[in-house]
């Protein structure tokens, strides 16, 4: 989760349209969908749980008895680095996965020279993966990568800038050294990147992970929900957070998490918990994702729908699902402009707009709907 604008001393950070194919949920539970927070204090686990979070990723100082008990009391899963305590509790299902260090694809700060060394070579990550699996072959290994996954010209990669072969499974890249692949990019907070305010870079990164891993593993991403640093352009709106989540899901994400820190006036690791408006919005997003988890974990269907946007500069991305009784179209406007979408569907008698308290008529195999900038619409279609 490193932010290019500043270095936090001593802090170790962790992070398709309709053609996407679901690569599976590693938990094998159709009702479980990973929704995480990054590097939070387990003493806050219950409060996060009450707001729809089911997983912690990263723990200060590693897993120990106190942290494990706090997480277990909240029914919270955890992804953490292996240590002696964790390995002595391999039978505890609270520990969901083991993790690498964060963002090996970025230039690495050398604390001795106070300068940046090159990115970590993929072979080191692959060898570390083998070591982790040797200690515990029963659990997946999680790897989070930086914004270079989506913003391939990211200067923060140093001498590795633009080298996408270092990611690919086919070229023995980073993705060969994990079972769950993740990345982070924060378009609203980025003030010196071509991704700034282009929320669709979140989905671009998901596309990259799916492609570069040869569709071989679950892919996750991290979502901004605070004003992260003093040089950040601003805090995302609640609707922008929802759009980023659904852009990721529609493009094939099998899990996601929130980066909850803020370093504006002072360091607040749990800034999300201290933002009443954003926290309520996040809870609502999570609740909706939970309610749709069996669908999100099911195979994506093809051939049911196509879409046309009245504004050629505003793509409408979507994916389709089915539970055998109804069809579902999950859709999002991919640009910060208005448009009208016309969906052509194979069958259906009525459209319910999920969570919006309205229905849409189908006429001649079509229905239309308005989209405000980056708006999300989720449709249930009765056969």
C-alpha positions in Angstrom: 0.0 0.0 0.0 2.9 2.4 -0.4 1.9 5.9 -1.5 4.5 7.5 -3.8 4.1 10.8 -2.1 5.7 9.8 1.2 7.7 7.2 2.9 6.4 6.0 6.3 9.5 5.0 8.3 9.3 1.5 9.7 5.9 0.7 8.0 5.6 -2.4 6.0 2.7 -2.2 3.6 0.9 -5.0 2.0 -2.6 -4.3 -1.3 -14.0 -8.1 -17.1 -16.2 -6.7 -18.5 -18.9 -9.2 -19.7 -16.2 -11.6 -21.0 -14.7 -12.3 -17.6 -14.6 -15.9 -16.2 -14.8 -16.6 -12.5 -11.6 -18.3 -11.4 -13.1 -19.5 -8.2 -13.1 -18.7 -4.5 -10.3 -20.4 -2.6 -12.5 -20.8 0.5 -14.9 -23.1 -1.5 -17.9 -21.7 0.4 -20.4 -20.1 -2.0 -21.7 -17.8 0.7 -18.3 -16.4 1.6 -16.8 -13.5 -0.2 -13.5 -12.0 1.1 -13.8 -8.4 2.2 -10.7 -7.2 4.0 -9.0 -4.4 5.8 -5.3 -3.8 5.7 -2.9 -3.7 8.7 -5.5 -2.9 11.4 -5.4 -3.5 15.1 -7.2 -6.7 16.0 -8.7 -4.9 19.0 -11.0 -3.3 16.4 -12.0 -6.6 14.8 -15.5 -6.6 16.2 -16.3 -3.1 15.0 -15.1 -4.0 11.5 -17.1 -7.2 11.6 -20.2 -5.3 12.4 -19.6 -3.2 9.3 -19.3 -6.1 6.9 -15.5 -6.9 7.1 -14.6 -10.6 7.3 -10.8 -10.6 7.0 -7.7 -8.8 8.3 -4.6 -8.7 6.0 -1.3 -8.0 7.7 -0.6 -7.7 11.4 1.9 -5.4 13.2 4.5 -7.7 14.8 2.9 -10.8 13.4 0.3 -13.2 14.8 0.4 -14.0 18.5 -2.0 -15.3 21.2 -3.7 -12.0 22.0 -4.3 -11.0 18.3 -5.5 -14.5 17.5 -8.0 -14.4 20.4 -9.3 -10.9 19.3 -9.8 -12.1 15.7 -11.5 -15.4 16.8 -13.9 -13.5 19.1 -15.0 -11.4 16.1 -15.2 -14.4 13.7 -12.6 -12.7 11.6 -10.2 -14.5 9.2 -6.6 -13.3 8.9 -3.8 -13.4 6.3 -0.5 -12.9 7.9 3.2 -13.7 7.6 4.3 -17.0 8.9 6.0 -17.1 12.3 6.6 -19.7 14.9 3.3 -19.0 16.7 1.3 -19.1 13.5 2.9 -22.4 12.5 2.1 -23.9 15.9 -1.6 -23.1 15.2 -1.9 -24.6 11.7 -5.1 -26.3 12.8 -6.8 -23.0 13.5 -9.1 -21.9 10.6 -8.9 -18.3 11.7 -5.6 -18.2 9.8 -6.9 -18.1 6.2 -3.6 -17.7 4.3 0.1 -16.7 4.6 1.5 -13.7 2.9 4.6 -12.3 1.3 6.0 -8.9 2.1 4.2 -6.1 0.2 4.8 -4.7 -3.3 8.0 -6.5 -4.4 7.5 -5.0 -7.8 8.2 -1.5 -6.6 11.7 0.1 -6.0 12.7 -0.9 -2.5 13.9 1.6 0.1 17.4 0.8 1.4 17.4 2.0 5.0 21.2 2.0 5.1 21.8 4.2 2.1 18.4 6.1 2.3 18.1 5.4 -1.5 16.0 3.1 -3.5 17.2 -0.3 -4.7 15.6 -2.0 -7.7 12.5 -4.0 -7.4 12.8 -7.5 -5.8 13.5 -10.1 -8.5 10.6 -12.5 -9.1 12.8 -15.5 -8.4 13.1 -14.4 -4.8 9.3 -14.3 -4.5 9.0 -17.7 -6.2 11.6 -19.3 -3.9 10.0 -17.7 -0.8 6.6 -19.1 -2.0 8.2 -22.6 -2.0 9.5 -22.1 1.5 6.1 -21.0 2.8 4.3 -23.9 1.2 6.9 -26.3 2.6 6.1 -25.1 6.1 2.3 -25.3 5.5 1.1 -26.8 2.2 -2.6 -26.6 3.5 -3.0 -22.8 3.1 -2.8 -20.5 0.1 -0.1 -17.8 -0.1 -1.1 -14.2 -0.8 0.9 -11.7 -2.7 0.0 -8.0 -3.1 1.6 -5.9 -5.9 1.7 -2.2 -6.5 0.0 0.2 -8.8 2.3 -0.8 -11.7 -0.1 -3.6 -12.3 -2.6 -1.0 -13.7 -0.4 2.0 -14.3 2.4 0.3 -16.1 4.6 3.4 -16.4 4.6 4.0 -12.7 7.8 5.7 -11.7 7.7 4.1 -8.3 9.0 0.8 -9.9 12.4 2.5 -10.5 14.6 0.6 -12.9 11.8 -2.0 -13.3 9.4 0.6 -14.7 7.3 -0.7 -17.5 8.6 -4.3 -17.3 5.4 -6.3 -17.3 7.2 -9.6 -17.9 8.3 -9.6 -14.3 4.6 -10.2 -13.4 3.6 -13.0 -15.7 3.4 -16.6 -14.8 4.5 -17.5 -18.3 7.9 -15.7 -17.8 8.4 -16.9 -14.2 7.2 -13.6 -12.8 5.8 -12.6 -9.4 2.4 -14.3 -10.1 4.1 -17.7 -10.2 4.9 -17.2 -6.5 1.4 -17.0 -5.0 -2.0 -18.6 -4.8 -4.0 -15.4 -4.4 -2.8 -12.4 -6.4 -3.7 -8.8 -5.4 -2.8 -5.2 -6.2 -3.5 -1.7 -5.1 -4.1 1.6 -6.9 -6.0 4.7 -5.5 -7.1 6.8 -8.4 -8.8 9.6 -6.4 -5.8 10.0 -4.1 -3.2 9.9 -6.9 -2.3 13.5 -7.7 0.6 12.8 -10.1 -0.5 9.9 -12.1 -2.5 9.3 -15.3 -4.8 7.3 -13.1 -5.9 10.4 -11.1 -9.7 10.4 -10.9 -9.8 7.6 -13.5 -11.5 5.0 -11.4 -11.4 2.4 -14.2 -7.7 1.9 -13.4 -9.0 -0.4 -10.6 -10.6 -2.7 -13.2 -7.6 -2.4 -15.5 -5.4 -3.9 -12.8 -7.8 -6.8 -12.3 -7.7 -7.4 -16.0 -3.9 -7.5 -15.9 -3.8 -9.9 -13.0 -6.2 -12.3 -14.7 -4.3 -12.2 -17.9 -0.8 -12.3 -16.5 -1.7 -15.3 -14.2 -3.3 -17.1 -17.2 -6.6 -17.2 -15.3 -5.0 -19.6 -12.8 -5.8 -18.0 -9.4 -8.1 -15.7 -7.5 -7.4 -12.0 -7.9 -8.1 -9.3 -5.4 -7.6 -5.6 -5.1 -7.6 -2.8 -2.5 -10.1 0.1 -2.5 -9.4 3.7 -1.2 -11.9 5.1 1.3 -10.0 7.9 3.0 -7.8 10.9 2.1 -4.6 9.0 2.4 -1.8 11.6 2.5 -1.2 15.4 2.6 -0.5 15.4 -1.1 -3.6 13.4 -2.0 -5.9 15.3 -4.2 -9.0 14.5 -2.0 -11.0 11.8 -0.3 -13.1 9.6 -2.6 -16.9 10.1 -2.4 -19.1 7.2 -1.2 -20.4 6.7 -4.8 -16.8 6.5 -6.1 -15.9 3.9 -3.5 -18.9 1.8 -4.6 -17.9 2.3 -8.3 -14.4 1.0 -7.6 -15.7 -2.0 -5.8 -18.1 -3.0 -8.5 -15.6 -2.2 -11.4 -13.3 -4.7 -9.7 -16.1 -7.3 -9.2 -17.5 -7.0 -12.7 -14.0 -7.5 -14.2 -13.5 -10.6 -12.2 -12.2 -9.8 -8.7 -12.7 -12.7 -6.3 -12.2 -10.5 -3.2 -11.3 -7.0 -2.2 -10.2 -4.9 0.8 -10.3 -1.3 2.0 -7.2 0.7 2.8 -8.4 2.5 5.9 -5.3 4.6 6.9 -5.0 8.4 6.7 -1.8 10.3 7.2 -3.0 13.9 6.6 -2.8 15.7 10.0 -1.7 12.6 12.0 -1.5 8.9 11.5 -4.9 7.3 11.9 -4.8 3.6 10.9 -8.5 3.3 11.5 -9.6 6.5 9.7 -12.5 4.6 8.1 -14.0 3.8 11.6 -13.8 7.5 12.4 -15.7 8.6 9.3 -19.4 8.1 10.0 -20.7 8.8 6.4 -18.1 6.7 4.7 -18.4 3.8 7.2 -22.2 3.6 6.6 -21.6 3.6 2.9 -19.0 0.8 3.2 -21.3 -1.2 5.4 -24.1 -0.9 2.7 -21.7 -1.9 -0.1 -20.5 -4.9 2.0 -24.0 -6.0 2.8 -25.0 -6.0 -0.8 -21.9 -8.0 -1.8 -22.7 -10.5 0.9 -26.3 -10.9 -0.3 -25.0 -11.6 -3.8 -22.0 -13.8 -2.8 -23.4 -17.1 -4.2 -23.9 -15.3 -7.5 -20.5 -13.6 -7.4 -18.9 -17.0 -6.7 -20.7 -18.7 -9.5 -19.5 -19.0 -13.1 -20.1 -15.9 -15.2 -22.5 -16.6 -18.0 -22.1 -15.5 -21.7 -24.4 -14.7 -24.5 -27.3 -13.4 -22.4 -26.9 -9.7 -22.9 -25.2 -6.9 -24.9 -25.3 -3.2 -24.2 -25.1 0.0 -26.2 -24.2 3.4 -24.6 -25.7 6.6 -26.0 -22.4 8.3 -25.2 -19.6 6.7 -27.1 -17.1 8.0 -24.7 -18.8 6.2 -21.8 -18.5 2.4 -21.9 -20.9 0.4 -19.8 -19.1 -2.7 -18.4 -21.1 -5.6 -17.1 -21.2 -9.3 -16.3 -24.0 -11.7 -16.2 -24.9 -14.4 -13.7 -27.8 -16.9 -13.3 -29.2 -19.0 -10.4 -31.4 -21.0 -12.8 -34.5 -19.0 -11.9 -33.4 -15.5 -12.7 -30.7 -13.8 -14.7 -28.6 -11.0 -13.3 -26.7 -8.1 -14.9 -24.2 -6.3 -12.8 -23.2 -3.1 -14.6 -21.2 0.1 -14.1 -20.5 3.3 -16.0 -16.7 3.4 -16.7 -16.3 7.2 -17.1 -17.2 10.3 -15.2 -20.0 11.3 -17.7 -23.7 10.8 -18.2 -25.1 8.2 -20.6 -28.2 6.1 -21.3 -27.6 2.3 -21.7 -29.7 0.0 -23.8 -29.5 -3.6 -22.8 -30.4 -6.3 -25.3 -31.3 -9.5 -23.5 -32.0 -13.1 -24.6 -35.1 -13.4 -22.5 -37.0 -12.0 -19.6 -40.3 -10.5 -18.5 -39.4 -7.9 -15.9 -36.3 -6.1 -14.5 -35.8 -5.4 -10.8 -33.1 -2.8 -10.1 -31.5 -4.3 -7.0 -31.4 -2.0 -4.0 -33.0 0.9 -5.7 -36.7 0.1 -5.2 -37.7 0.3 -8.9 -38.4 -1.8 -11.9 -37.9 -1.4 -15.6 -40.1 -2.7 -18.4 -38.7 -4.9 -21.1 -39.9 -4.2 -24.7 -38.8 -6.2 -27.7 -36.0 -7.8 -25.8 -34.6 -4.5 -24.6 -34.6 -2.2 -21.6 -32.9 1.2 -21.0 -31.6 2.9 -18.0 -29.8 6.2 -17.2 -26.3 6.2 -15.7 -24.8 9.2 -13.9 -21.0 9.4 -13.7 -19.5 6.1 -12.5 -22.9 4.9 -11.5 -23.5 1.2 -10.6 -26.8 -0.6 -11.5 -27.5 -4.2 -10.6 -30.4 -5.9 -12.4 -32.4 -9.1 -11.6 -34.3 -10.3 -14.6 -37.2 -12.8 -14.2 -37.6 -15.4 -16.9 
